[in-house]
Every structure is written in C-alpha cells, then in structure tokens.
Amino acid sequence: MAFFTGIIEQGVEGLHLDIASIKVDGDTAVEVGTYTLQAPGGAPADTGNYLVQWSRSDQGWVIVNDFIVTDQT
C-alpha cells in the first residue's frame, strides 16, 4: 500500500481496488485483486494487479507485505 500512498501524493486523484479473493489461515491473510489509479479528470492513469499479506496482531490486522504489478509496459 506504500506504493499507492506515494502515487496519490504525486497527484493521482483516485484509487479503486477490486478485491478478487481473501484467504485467511490463522493469523495470516492474503488479499489479491486489481487496481485502477485515476488521473486528474477521472481518466485511468494506471491499472494492474496487487497482492497484500496481512498479519493479525494485538492491534488488529496490519499489512506485512504488498506487491503490485502494473499493466503498463
């Protein structure tokens, strides 16, 4: 998610995540899906796939790792 935060700080106006699946095994979860970043005016700036690894802690669920793969070549 650090990638998405950085992109939004650079002027991207929106982020849409489409969650395809979430699998939980004990204190670990993996979320997989697609994303669309929106440029000013609403046009897509980038699309791709993402995977987030979550871990359950005393404070709740926290992100351990996140990976993105852009569709841009």
Secondary structure by P-SEA (a helix, b strand, c coil): caaaaaaaaacccbbbbbbccccccccbbbbbbbbbbbcccccccccccbbbbbbbccccccccbbbbbbccc
